[in-house]
Amino acid sequence: MENYLYVRGNSSTQIPQKILTLCKEKFARYNLDKKIRFISSGNHGTVIVFEDGKVQLTPPVNGSETLNNIVKSSTSYEHHLFLTSDGKVYSLGRNSYGQRGIGNQTASQAPELIKFFVEKNLQIMDIMCGVYQSYFITQNNDLYSCGYNSTKELGIKGDTEVKKIPTFVAHNVESVYSGNYAFHFFYQTTDGKVYFSGRTGEKSALSISTNESLPKEVTRFGNETILDISCDYEHSMILTQTEQLETKLYMMGPSASGEVDFFKGKPIKKIMAGDRNNLVLLENNDLYEIKTGSSKWLLNNGVFRIDVAIPGGLEINLACGYETYWIYTTTGNALLQDLLECYQKSIITDSKISKFSTHKIFLEIRLQAPFEKVKEILETFDDEKIDLVLQWCYSNQINDIKLINLIGDKFGIENIMAKSVQNDLLLLSKDNDSKDFDIIVKDYIEENEEENDQDNDDEDEEGDFEQIPIHKFILAARSGLFREMFKSVKQKTNSVEDYSGKSIEAIEHFVNYLYTDDIQLTADDDPQLIVEELQDAVEYYQLNPQSNLPYTLKKIENQFKK
């Protein structure tokens, strides 16, 4: 698996010194040995959260090594928040307005637990920083806030006092949006309504008068669904979707507000607001920046294409600080898409749990328990929870921290947030005893017609063949070619022939790729031969178009050319 980090900026307080000189004028790309889970960046610092729950801070902070099992961070003008896998929150940095939520206004460069939530027995699901504010969503979907509040930046009705401990704001909140230098915020409720509160020049654009009480529901977008909001200083980016499933981007601020014409008809995947520039990622992975602070952002001359080549088949995320921009990616997305679709469409199922069809051997290795125990535990959950658990099994994606911890407790899985689908599939690929299917690969022997005629009645000598074991659901999930074969033959069949003419060695590497999204050559392999034989594999075997196989082969090719 390859993980990339792209950086552009010139701030020594946000970018590690050793790479600063390389990314001042353009995006510089770095290959990482582990996946980034999240990046947050502000005027005076950046936090990188890795998949293993460890963090890296710039500038370095003494005591940051004590932070473990971190799943998300949020960074503002001068403070950081860290969310752990068990729903606890730590804070560090300046604390002029009590934004750290620890009950005082004392600054600290060492992370400190926000005890309020522990004492109230509240687990936190999400966090967000404003410029001098902090926002928290509990497992019960209650919103709390603390910090600066002179113009209702905290959203507490009838109150403009500074809050040094988290204070209740609203029930039934699903998402909260603010930013590095934002004196305002939005929150979205579980029924889809969006509310605004705070100081900004965009109130009129949101159809909110200056003398109205806050928070105030945002209604100007009519029947359009708000997909995402990103904020910084006195502006916001709002991404909506129409009833015809078209995306629209609005820029809201004191100088100009409205839809950005440039992106009409261009499907948008992600947005990220920054102090000086804002990022927009399209579905085709084209990346654009929009200049902040003038009416130009509504016109074509305020939008600029960013010249950065991002390989296909990658999951892409964005972060902005003060004139600093981060893109972080990881491969393996196609693998998880295939597996999740395999579950959702019940492709080649071998067992049933309540109303859901699924794959017995896969659940056993993901949940580290015999299938009977898996079934017994899952049948105690309601249908919605079962669906979320199975979604996690196949994709590792779940936003309900309380449910994640419940899975870990019920099945005895330690550090469940670090449990990887790829690692479990690697174990599954090595377990030949559990494989229920074979790919038959023939090495054809050329013989002349006379010899064939003479041996016509003898034992078939067409050629030798080998059987490569695989789990049938893996083969069906990942290859459209084999999936179509299974539809045309009886489900009970336990083997299929590979007619590609590729060597046994190449097919073995291909099978391992189906499990791991990677190819690991040995000293006995001929790299050039493997690359040549698998060049057409994406098309021939009808793999997911987002497959990273072409890139993997290119990497091998570059290695053997050295």
ZALO-67743 format. One line per field, with one value per residue (C-alpha): residue in three letters; residue number from 0; x, y, z. Coordinates in pm, 1 decimal, decimal comma. Layout:
<sites>
marlo <- (ALA_...)
logu <- (NUM_...)
c1 <- (X_...)
c2 <- (Y_...)
c3 <- (Z_...)
</sites>
This chain:
<sites>
marlo <- (MET_GLU_ASN_TYR_LEU_TYR_VAL_ARG_GLY_ASN_SER_SER_THR_GLN_ILE_PRO_GLN_LYS_ILE_LEU_THR_LEU_CYS_LYS_GLU_LYS_PHE_ALA_ARG_TYR_ASN_LEU_ASP_LYS_LYS_ILE_ARG_PHE_ILE_SER_SER_GLY_ASN_HIS_GLY_THR_VAL_ILE_VAL_PHE_GLU_ASP_GLY_LYS_VAL_GLN_LEU_THR_PRO_PRO_VAL_ASN_GLY_SER_GLU_THR_LEU_ASN_ASN_ILE_VAL_LYS_SER_SER_THR_SER_TYR_GLU_HIS_HIS_LEU_PHE_LEU_THR_SER_ASP_GLY_LYS_VAL_TYR_SER_LEU_GLY_ARG_ASN_SER_TYR_GLY_GLN_ARG_GLY_ILE_GLY_ASN_GLN_THR_ALA_SER_GLN_ALA_PRO_GLU_LEU_ILE_LYS_PHE_PHE_VAL_GLU_LYS_ASN_LEU_GLN_ILE_MET_ASP_ILE_MET_CYS_GLY_VAL_TYR_GLN_SER_TYR_PHE_ILE_THR_GLN_ASN_ASN_ASP_LEU_TYR_SER_CYS_GLY_TYR_ASN_SER_THR_LYS_GLU_LEU_GLY_ILE_LYS_GLY_ASP_THR_GLU_VAL_LYS_LYS_ILE_PRO_THR_PHE_VAL_ALA_HIS_ASN_VAL_GLU_SER_VAL_TYR_SER_GLY_ASN_TYR_ALA_PHE_HIS_PHE_PHE_TYR_GLN_THR_THR_ASP_GLY_LYS_VAL_TYR_PHE_SER_GLY_ARG_THR_GLY_GLU_LYS_SER_ALA_LEU_SER_ILE_SER_THR_ASN_GLU_SER_LEU_PRO_LYS_GLU_VAL_THR_ARG_PHE_GLY_ASN_GLU_THR_ILE_LEU_ASP_ILE_SER_CYS_ASP_TYR_GLU_HIS_SER_MET_ILE_LEU_THR_GLN_THR_GLU_GLN_LEU_GLU_THR_LYS_LEU_TYR_MET_MET_GLY_PRO_SER_ALA_SER_GLY_GLU_VAL_ASP_PHE_PHE_LYS_GLY_LYS_PRO_ILE_LYS_LYS_ILE_MET_ALA_GLY_ASP_ARG_ASN_ASN_LEU_VAL_LEU_LEU_GLU_ASN_ASN_ASP_LEU_TYR_GLU_ILE_LYS_THR_GLY_SER_SER_LYS_TRP_LEU_LEU_ASN_ASN_GLY_VAL_PHE_ARG_ILE_ASP_VAL_ALA_ILE_PRO_GLY_GLY_LEU_GLU_ILE_ASN_LEU_ALA_CYS_GLY_TYR_GLU_THR_TYR_TRP_ILE_TYR_THR_THR_THR_GLY_ASN_ALA_LEU_LEU_GLN_ASP_LEU_LEU_GLU_CYS_TYR_GLN_LYS_SER_ILE_ILE_THR_ASP_SER_LYS_ILE_SER_LYS_PHE_SER_THR_HIS_LYS_ILE_PHE_LEU_GLU_ILE_ARG_LEU_GLN_ALA_PRO_PHE_GLU_LYS_VAL_LYS_GLU_ILE_LEU_GLU_THR_PHE_ASP_ASP_GLU_LYS_ILE_ASP_LEU_VAL_LEU_GLN_TRP_CYS_TYR_SER_ASN_GLN_ILE_ASN_ASP_ILE_LYS_LEU_ILE_ASN_LEU_ILE_GLY_ASP_LYS_PHE_GLY_ILE_GLU_ASN_ILE_MET_ALA_LYS_SER_VAL_GLN_ASN_ASP_LEU_LEU_LEU_LEU_SER_LYS_ASP_ASN_ASP_SER_LYS_ASP_PHE_ASP_ILE_ILE_VAL_LYS_ASP_TYR_ILE_GLU_GLU_ASN_GLU_GLU_GLU_ASN_ASP_GLN_ASP_ASN_ASP_ASP_GLU_ASP_GLU_GLU_GLY_ASP_PHE_GLU_GLN_ILE_PRO_ILE_HIS_LYS_PHE_ILE_LEU_ALA_ALA_ARG_SER_GLY_LEU_PHE_ARG_GLU_MET_PHE_LYS_SER_VAL_LYS_GLN_LYS_THR_ASN_SER_VAL_GLU_ASP_TYR_SER_GLY_LYS_SER_ILE_GLU_ALA_ILE_GLU_HIS_PHE_VAL_ASN_TYR_LEU_TYR_THR_ASP_ASP_ILE_GLN_LEU_THR_ALA_ASP_ASP_ASP_PRO_GLN_LEU_ILE_VAL_GLU_GLU_LEU_GLN_ASP_ALA_VAL_GLU_TYR_TYR_GLN_LEU_ASN_PRO_GLN_SER_ASN_LEU_PRO_TYR_THR_LEU_LYS_LYS_ILE_GLU_ASN_GLN_PHE_LYS_LYS)
logu <- (0_1_2_3_4_5_6_7_8_9_10_11_12_13_14_15_16_17_18_19_20_21_22_23_24_25_26_27_28_29_30_31_32_33_34_35_36_37_38_39_40_41_42_43_44_45_46_47_48_49_50_51_52_53_54_55_56_57_58_59_60_61_62_63_64_65_66_67_68_69_70_71_72_73_74_75_76_77_78_79_80_81_82_83_84_85_86_87_88_89_90_91_92_93_94_95_96_97_98_99_100_101_102_103_104_105_106_107_108_109_110_111_112_113_114_115_116_117_118_119_120_121_122_123_124_125_126_127_128_129_130_131_132_133_134_135_136_137_138_139_140_141_142_143_144_145_146_147_148_149_150_151_152_153_154_155_156_157_158_159_160_161_162_163_164_165_166_167_168_169_170_171_172_173_174_175_176_177_178_179_180_181_182_183_184_185_186_187_188_189_190_191_192_193_194_195_196_197_198_199_200_201_202_203_204_205_206_207_208_209_210_211_212_213_214_215_216_217_218_219_220_221_222_223_224_225_226_227_228_229_230_231_232_233_234_235_236_237_238_239_240_241_242_243_244_245_246_247_248_249_250_251_252_253_254_255_256_257_258_259_260_261_262_263_264_265_266_267_268_269_270_271_272_273_274_275_276_277_278_279_280_281_282_283_284_285_286_287_288_289_290_291_292_293_294_295_296_297_298_299_300_301_302_303_304_305_306_307_308_309_310_311_312_313_314_315_316_317_318_319_320_321_322_323_324_325_326_327_328_329_330_331_332_333_334_335_336_337_338_339_340_341_342_343_344_345_346_347_348_349_350_351_352_353_354_355_356_357_358_359_360_361_362_363_364_365_366_367_368_369_370_371_372_373_374_375_376_377_378_379_380_381_382_383_384_385_386_387_388_389_390_391_392_393_394_395_396_397_398_399_400_401_402_403_404_405_406_407_408_409_410_411_412_413_414_415_416_417_418_419_420_421_422_423_424_425_426_427_428_429_430_431_432_433_434_435_436_437_438_439_440_441_442_443_444_445_446_447_448_449_450_451_452_453_454_455_456_457_458_459_460_461_462_463_464_465_466_467_468_469_470_471_472_473_474_475_476_477_478_479_480_481_482_483_484_485_486_487_488_489_490_491_492_493_494_495_496_497_498_499_500_501_502_503_504_505_506_507_508_509_510_511_512_513_514_515_516_517_518_519_520_521_522_523_524_525_526_527_528_529_530_531_532_533_534_535_536_537_538_539_540_541_542_543_544_545_546_547_548_549_550_551_552_553_554_555_556_557_558_559_560_561)
c1 <- (0,0_130,7_45,3_116,3_134,1_131,1_223,9_243,7_326,3_607,7_519,9_774,4_506,3_288,7_530,9_817,4_1149,8_1309,6_1057,1_985,1_1233,2_1083,1_721,2_726,7_626,9_448,9_312,0_583,6_495,9_620,2_582,3_490,7_533,8_198,3_-147,6_-261,6_-601,5_-647,0_-467,2_-567,7_-376,0_-399,2_-198,5_49,8_57,3_-30,7_-135,7_-98,2_-293,2_-172,6_-381,7_-214,3_-349,6_-14,8_24,3_295,1_280,6_452,5_606,6_698,7_528,5_668,5_425,5_257,8_398,5_149,3_-138,1_-252,8_-550,9_-628,5_-890,3_-928,5_-775,6_-895,5_-667,4_-743,9_-553,6_-386,6_-518,8_-563,9_-824,2_-763,8_-1038,4_-955,7_-1115,8_-1294,8_-1458,7_-1225,6_-1095,1_-755,7_-659,2_-339,6_-228,7_-326,5_-639,5_-719,5_-1096,6_-1124,8_-1139,2_-947,2_-1248,5_-1051,0_-1220,2_-955,6_-770,4_-425,5_-220,1_-32,1_183,9_116,5_-203,2_-459,4_-777,9_-1104,7_-1244,1_-1592,4_-1705,8_-1550,2_-1720,9_-2054,8_-1997,8_-2026,6_-1841,7_-1756,7_-1820,5_-1685,9_-1481,9_-1426,1_-1225,9_-1317,3_-1066,2_-1107,3_-1389,9_-1430,6_-1731,6_-1812,6_-2085,0_-2165,4_-2272,7_-2628,7_-2602,0_-2589,0_-2375,7_-2151,3_-1920,8_-1673,9_-1450,3_-1499,5_-1862,6_-1899,8_-2116,5_-2269,0_-1983,9_-2085,6_-2449,1_-2589,9_-2923,4_-2939,8_-2576,9_-2260,6_-2037,5_-1703,9_-1738,6_-1437,8_-1605,5_-1818,0_-2174,7_-2485,1_-2601,2_-2854,5_-2999,1_-3003,9_-2689,3_-2515,1_-2237,6_-2062,1_-1860,3_-1616,0_-1249,7_-899,6_-979,0_-1360,0_-1567,2_-1878,9_-2006,2_-2283,8_-2440,9_-2664,1_-2933,4_-3030,6_-3336,5_-3117,4_-3176,3_-2875,3_-2824,8_-2581,2_-2438,9_-2155,5_-1988,8_-1940,5_-2010,9_-2223,6_-2538,2_-2725,0_-2631,4_-2779,0_-3100,0_-3020,3_-3058,8_-2809,8_-3067,6_-3207,1_-3145,9_-2890,8_-2856,3_-3074,9_-3191,1_-3042,4_-3324,2_-3195,1_-3103,1_-3461,7_-3493,6_-3119,7_-2953,9_-2647,0_-2369,0_-2079,0_-1971,6_-1619,5_-1539,6_-1251,0_-1231,1_-1536,6_-1634,1_-1780,9_-1798,7_-2131,5_-2169,2_-2524,8_-2698,3_-3011,4_-3304,9_-3147,5_-2832,7_-2619,4_-2370,7_-2353,6_-2084,8_-2166,6_-1908,1_-2050,7_-1864,7_-1864,9_-1741,2_-1962,8_-2189,4_-2350,5_-2298,5_-1956,3_-2038,3_-1714,9_-1825,0_-2169,5_-2200,0_-1879,3_-1943,6_-1765,6_-1624,6_-1474,2_-1423,9_-1188,8_-1182,5_-856,5_-767,5_-631,0_-720,8_-986,0_-964,5_-1220,2_-1172,3_-1381,5_-1501,6_-1240,0_-967,7_-899,8_-805,9_-881,6_-817,0_-1041,4_-892,4_-1046,1_-1147,0_-1296,6_-1589,4_-1357,6_-1442,7_-1783,0_-1626,4_-1399,6_-1100,5_-1102,0_-1065,2_-732,5_-645,1_-374,0_-109,9_-65,8_-78,0_-266,5_-259,6_-593,2_-751,8_-676,7_-880,6_-811,6_-847,9_-778,3_-659,3_-583,4_-388,3_-271,6_-144,6_-60,8_-233,7_-226,7_-347,7_-315,2_-399,7_-389,4_-443,1_-668,0_-992,6_-1100,4_-1048,0_-1284,4_-1535,3_-1535,9_-1578,5_-1856,3_-2040,8_-1988,6_-2170,6_-2440,9_-2530,5_-2492,7_-2246,4_-2164,9_-2304,3_-2256,5_-2452,8_-2728,0_-2756,6_-3109,9_-3212,1_-2856,8_-2661,2_-2287,2_-1963,4_-1894,2_-1515,4_-1468,0_-1675,2_-1486,0_-1149,1_-1275,3_-1452,9_-1200,3_-1463,4_-1623,3_-1923,2_-2171,8_-2053,2_-2062,1_-2419,0_-2521,2_-2388,2_-2512,3_-2862,6_-2882,6_-2848,3_-3128,1_-3119,8_-2965,3_-2676,6_-2617,7_-2591,5_-2340,1_-2130,7_-2120,1_-2039,8_-1743,1_-1632,8_-1616,1_-1497,2_-1355,9_-1580,0_-1812,9_-1874,9_-2044,8_-1761,3_-1995,3_-2085,0_-1720,4_-1630,4_-1926,2_-1794,0_-1451,6_-1598,6_-1838,6_-1578,7_-1274,9_-1086,0_-815,1_-746,8_-1031,5_-975,2_-639,1_-785,6_-728,8_-929,6_-609,4_-426,8_-716,0_-730,7_-356,9_-416,0_-706,0_-490,9_-243,2_-510,3_-533,0_-737,8_-1033,9_-1027,2_-1333,5_-1250,7_-978,9_-859,7_-729,4_-428,6_-299,0_51,1_-26,1_213,2_236,0_209,0_165,0_-156,9_-20,8_78,5_-261,0_-435,6_-228,1_-298,7_-662,0_-788,8_-519,9_-511,1_-558,9_-218,3_-332,5_-117,4_-29,6_-237,2_-223,9_-499,7_-460,5_-690,4_-891,8_-1206,0_-1491,4_-1639,9_-1303,8_-1283,5_-1644,6_-1611,7_-1303,8_-1332,6_-1627,0_-1510,7_-1536,3_-1851,1_-2024,3_-1893,2_-2054,1_-2390,1_-2380,2_-2288,8_-2424,3_-2334,0_-2209,2_-1910,0_-1579,6_-1339,1_-1306,8_-1050,4_-839,6_-823,3_-595,1_-283,2_-88,3_170,6_98,7_341,0_156,7_-184,5_-53,2_61,4_-273,4_-460,9_-249,2_-323,2_-697,7_-654,6_-403,1_-403,7_-29,8_223,6_527,2_790,8_1038,3_1398,0_1281,9_1042,1_1116,0_982,8_971,0_771,5_520,0_469,6_424,1_174,2_-41,2_-40,9_-390,1_-528,1_-757,8_-935,3_-920,4_-1045,2_-1282,6_-1144,8_-1274,0_-1162,5_-1020,8_-784,0_-426,4_-284,5_-143,6_42,3_167,8_305,4_465,6_639,2_777,0_887,4_1076,6_1248,0_1380,4_1501,5_1730,4)
c2 <- (0,0_345,4_656,0_1005,2_1346,7_1660,8_1991,6_2354,4_2652,4_2845,7_2846,5_2694,4_2676,3_2451,4_2249,5_2032,1_2211,3_1924,3_1954,4_2328,4_2435,7_2193,5_2310,1_2690,3_2748,9_2428,3_2106,3_1862,1_1491,9_1254,1_876,7_760,8_421,5_437,7_570,2_914,0_910,6_1286,9_1623,7_1951,1_2275,8_2628,1_2950,1_2823,7_2447,0_2126,8_1782,7_1464,3_1166,7_827,7_513,0_354,5_637,2_815,1_1186,6_1417,6_1786,4_2081,7_2258,1_1956,1_1947,6_1776,2_1514,0_1453,5_1099,5_1027,2_1071,4_726,2_584,6_924,7_908,1_1280,4_1619,1_1976,9_2280,1_2650,5_2976,3_2879,3_2551,9_2183,6_1918,0_1540,2_1274,0_917,8_592,8_557,9_901,2_1108,6_1454,4_1612,8_1975,3_2180,7_2531,2_2883,4_2927,0_3299,7_3244,2_2899,9_2731,5_2428,2_2332,2_2253,9_2506,4_2781,1_3012,0_2861,0_2781,3_2453,5_2287,6_1945,9_1759,5_1755,9_1549,7_1746,0_1594,8_1742,4_1471,1_1189,8_1311,8_1332,4_986,6_1132,5_989,3_1231,9_1140,7_1454,2_1767,6_2101,9_2417,2_2775,7_3056,9_3074,9_2821,1_2444,4_2231,2_1872,9_1624,7_1348,0_988,7_1106,4_1373,1_1661,2_1961,9_2136,6_2436,4_2650,0_2955,0_3302,1_3412,0_3791,2_3764,6_3420,5_3219,4_2935,3_2922,3_2935,1_3113,3_3439,9_3413,2_3597,9_3507,9_3327,5_2956,6_2781,0_2440,3_2273,8_2407,8_2253,4_2406,3_2176,8_1825,2_1595,9_1737,2_1524,9_1753,1_2075,5_2306,3_2586,3_2658,0_2778,9_3151,4_3138,1_3345,9_3156,4_2802,3_2588,6_2272,5_2018,1_1824,6_1462,1_1570,3_1760,1_2117,6_2353,4_2634,4_2928,2_3131,6_3379,0_3682,5_3703,2_3925,5_3661,1_3693,0_3883,4_3619,1_3356,4_3561,3_3642,4_4001,6_4144,9_4179,6_3824,8_3589,0_3315,1_3029,2_3072,8_2809,4_2849,3_2829,3_3011,2_2693,7_2574,4_2211,2_2166,5_1926,7_2063,1_1804,4_1985,0_2319,1_2450,3_2779,2_3019,4_3381,0_3565,5_3328,7_2983,0_2729,2_2545,7_2240,4_2141,1_1882,1_1945,3_1709,2_1617,0_1507,0_1793,3_1958,0_2333,3_2533,4_2857,3_3101,1_3317,2_3622,2_3999,2_4097,7_3871,4_3572,1_3330,4_3026,3_2986,8_2975,8_2800,3_2473,1_2453,1_2110,8_1986,9_1716,4_1813,9_1556,0_1764,3_2123,0_2285,0_2651,3_2828,1_3177,4_3300,1_3019,5_2749,4_2403,2_2222,4_1859,2_1730,6_1373,6_1325,6_1427,5_1767,1_2013,3_2387,6_2679,7_2981,0_3309,8_3449,9_3809,9_3951,7_3913,1_3724,5_3396,9_3401,4_3443,7_3229,8_3459,8_3382,3_3005,5_2840,3_2482,0_2335,0_2147,8_1836,6_1482,0_1249,9_878,2_709,2_463,9_677,7_805,8_1180,8_1419,2_1791,8_2026,6_2402,1_2614,4_2973,5_2980,6_2612,5_2331,6_1955,7_1667,6_1320,2_998,1_623,3_332,4_34,1_219,3_-8,6_-315,6_-183,2_-71,7_-422,9_-589,1_-356,4_-409,1_-783,4_-767,1_-522,6_-720,6_-1057,3_-1183,0_-1555,5_-1584,9_-1887,2_-1806,5_-1589,2_-1369,6_-1245,4_-1054,0_-1015,0_-1248,8_-1245,7_-1445,8_-1674,7_-1708,7_-1334,1_-1247,8_-1503,9_-1347,1_-986,8_-1042,8_-1296,2_-1548,4_-1874,6_-1809,4_-1945,8_-1688,1_-1414,7_-1507,6_-1529,2_-1180,8_-1007,4_-1143,9_-944,1_-621,5_-452,7_-452,8_-105,4_-196,1_-527,5_-339,4_-94,0_-376,0_-559,5_-233,7_-195,2_-554,6_-491,4_-130,1_-31,9_275,1_362,6_696,4_562,4_543,8_400,8_110,9_55,2_20,0_-214,4_-437,5_-442,9_-531,2_-798,3_-978,5_-909,8_-716,7_-492,7_-155,8_-212,9_122,3_-6,7_-333,3_-328,7_-502,6_-541,5_-712,3_-953,5_-1031,7_-1099,6_-1360,7_-1500,8_-1527,8_-1747,8_-1978,4_-2243,7_-2475,4_-2234,5_-2172,2_-2314,5_-2266,3_-2329,4_-2150,4_-2408,3_-2283,3_-2495,5_-2504,6_-2609,6_-2851,6_-2800,1_-3127,0_-3201,5_-3335,3_-3688,2_-3731,3_-3603,0_-3848,7_-4140,2_-4056,2_-3967,7_-4260,2_-4240,9_-4033,2_-3666,6_-3517,1_-3170,0_-3025,6_-3007,3_-2791,6_-2650,8_-2552,2_-2220,4_-2205,7_-1891,7_-1791,8_-1779,5_-1460,1_-1279,0_-1386,3_-1282,9_-952,3_-836,7_-977,0_-903,7_-1177,7_-1454,6_-1306,6_-1343,2_-1700,6_-1786,7_-1659,0_-1895,8_-2211,5_-2386,2_-2218,3_-2551,7_-2558,6_-2548,3_-2456,2_-2246,5_-2247,1_-1944,5_-1906,2_-1602,6_-1800,5_-1639,1_-1839,8_-2005,4_-1764,2_-1461,1_-1597,0_-1669,6_-1307,7_-1192,1_-1398,8_-1250,7_-906,0_-974,2_-1021,2_-748,6_-488,5_-546,4_-767,8_-890,9_-1050,8_-1312,2_-1370,7_-1647,6_-1421,9_-1256,2_-900,5_-811,3_-1125,0_-1065,7_-702,7_-801,1_-1076,2_-865,2_-542,3_-614,5_-769,7_-477,4_-497,3_-876,1_-971,4_-671,3_-523,6_-207,7_91,3_245,6_-51,2_48,3_-253,1_-42,1_174,2_-133,4_-283,3_50,0_55,3_-296,4_-198,4_103,9_-112,2_-370,8_-94,4_45,6)
c3 <- (0,0_-97,9_104,9_-24,3_137,4_-78,7_89,1_-26,2_196,0_361,7_732,8_970,4_1239,3_1020,5_804,2_938,2_885,1_691,5_406,1_422,3_153,2_-100,8_-93,7_-84,9_-447,6_-547,1_-402,5_-300,6_-274,2_-4,5_20,2_370,7_530,3_708,2_639,5_754,4_918,2_955,1_925,9_1091,5_1042,8_1186,2_1197,8_1454,3_1414,9_1232,5_1360,0_1157,4_1293,9_1168,0_1129,5_1433,9_1654,3_1696,2_1619,4_1484,8_1577,7_1411,2_1593,9_1812,7_2154,2_2461,7_2585,9_2250,3_2261,3_2541,7_2297,2_2182,6_1992,8_1839,0_1562,2_1486,4_1563,1_1516,1_1506,4_1541,4_1548,4_1876,5_2024,9_1936,5_2023,3_2005,4_2002,1_2115,5_2000,1_2336,4_2311,2_2533,0_2434,4_2509,2_2446,1_2437,5_2340,7_2438,8_2647,7_2663,4_2655,8_2813,1_2471,9_2600,5_2814,2_3129,9_3361,4_3357,8_3116,7_3161,5_2851,5_2826,6_2563,3_2715,4_2622,5_2903,1_2935,6_2935,2_3254,6_3220,3_2977,4_3181,1_3499,3_3315,6_3162,7_2811,5_2513,5_2233,9_1869,1_1696,8_1768,5_1596,0_1669,7_1588,5_1632,8_2014,0_2046,9_2078,1_1982,8_2085,6_1981,3_2231,3_2161,4_2234,0_1960,5_2209,1_2110,7_2366,7_2323,3_2520,7_2474,7_2322,7_2295,7_2261,5_1947,7_2016,7_1867,4_2102,2_1991,1_2345,8_2331,8_2526,3_2643,9_2537,9_2833,7_2798,6_2887,3_3041,4_3057,3_2786,6_2793,6_2636,1_2304,6_2132,7_2107,6_1800,7_1636,6_1373,3_1241,1_1338,1_1110,0_1191,6_1114,8_1200,2_1221,2_1220,7_1461,8_1351,0_1312,5_1167,0_1297,2_1124,6_1309,7_1262,6_1059,9_810,6_932,1_943,8_1197,3_1208,1_1495,1_1546,7_1394,4_1020,2_724,7_557,3_769,2_499,1_242,3_474,5_505,9_871,1_993,9_1242,4_1519,5_1500,7_1789,1_1726,6_1649,6_1342,3_1094,8_744,9_489,3_179,7_-8,2_-43,1_-153,4_-201,3_44,6_225,7_184,4_351,2_499,6_556,2_734,7_796,1_917,4_774,7_496,2_439,8_157,6_133,1_-90,6_-181,3_-397,4_-602,0_-641,6_-979,5_-787,4_-922,6_-686,2_-631,0_-450,7_-268,3_-129,5_148,7_279,9_338,1_-8,6_-217,9_-173,2_-412,4_-629,8_-792,4_-1163,6_-1258,2_-1096,6_-1256,4_-1417,1_-1252,7_-986,6_-662,8_-421,9_-137,2_-21,0_231,7_338,9_424,3_540,9_206,7_-35,2_-53,4_-210,4_-428,2_-535,3_-824,8_-871,2_-1145,2_-892,1_-1055,0_-779,3_-778,2_-545,2_-494,0_-376,9_-57,3_0,7_-318,2_-554,5_-789,5_-619,1_-786,7_-1129,5_-1342,9_-1290,9_-917,4_-966,4_-1048,6_-1141,5_-916,7_-1112,9_-902,4_-1040,6_-806,0_-905,3_-967,3_-727,7_-422,4_-131,8_-118,8_176,8_216,9_492,4_500,1_744,7_707,1_345,8_386,6_201,4_253,9_37,3_181,1_3,8_43,9_-192,1_-121,0_-175,0_-463,1_-243,8_22,7_-240,1_-385,8_-47,5_64,1_-264,0_-221,5_112,0_5,6_-306,2_-130,0_-392,1_-341,4_9,5_231,6_546,4_685,5_994,5_1063,2_750,2_622,2_396,5_447,8_429,7_720,5_699,0_654,9_961,7_1169,0_1096,8_1123,5_1455,8_1589,1_1692,0_1566,3_1346,6_1599,7_1853,4_1588,4_1504,1_1870,3_1950,2_1635,7_1681,3_2007,4_1801,3_1609,4_1229,7_1202,4_1435,6_1254,3_926,7_1076,4_1225,0_892,2_714,3_947,4_879,6_507,3_492,0_835,0_807,5_1095,4_1268,6_1579,5_1833,6_2097,4_1866,8_1772,0_2140,0_2188,4_1907,3_2071,7_2412,1_2285,7_2076,3_2295,3_2024,8_2166,6_1996,5_1752,7_1578,0_1453,1_1318,9_943,6_670,2_468,1_755,4_808,6_437,0_441,8_712,3_513,3_200,0_387,7_529,5_257,3_480,7_472,7_96,6_-75,3_-441,4_-703,3_-1013,6_-1260,7_-1457,7_-1745,7_-1890,9_-2246,6_-2424,9_-2798,4_-2986,3_-3354,7_-3490,5_-3553,7_-3191,6_-3081,4_-3312,2_-3182,6_-2822,8_-2878,4_-2673,5_-2410,1_-2098,4_-2175,4_-2236,6_-2338,1_-2066,9_-1701,5_-1471,8_-1120,7_-883,7_-705,5_-398,7_-324,4_-136,7_-384,0_-244,8_-284,0_-648,4_-711,2_-525,5_-711,9_-1065,7_-1292,5_-1529,5_-1271,6_-1122,0_-1460,3_-1486,9_-1154,1_-1281,4_-1578,4_-1387,4_-1083,2_-756,8_-621,0_-857,2_-670,3_-950,5_-1264,4_-1546,0_-1626,2_-2005,4_-2011,2_-2108,6_-1825,0_-1634,2_-1302,6_-1136,0_-1273,2_-1166,3_-816,0_-782,6_-921,1_-661,7_-381,6_-524,0_-498,2_-122,0_-41,4_-322,7_-349,1_-526,6_-334,9_-558,6_-435,5_-540,2_-776,7_-969,8_-1302,0_-1244,5_-1612,9_-1697,8_-1416,8_-1526,2_-1890,3_-1811,9_-1578,2_-1781,6_-1917,5_-1595,5_-1503,8_-1837,5_-1886,2_-1538,7_-1526,2_-1205,8_-1040,1_-1256,1_-937,2_-896,3_-815,4_-1004,8_-1293,2_-1043,0_-853,2_-1175,5_-1267,5_-930,4_-989,7_-1339,9_-1208,5_-948,4_-1193,0_-1429,8_-1160,3)
</sites>
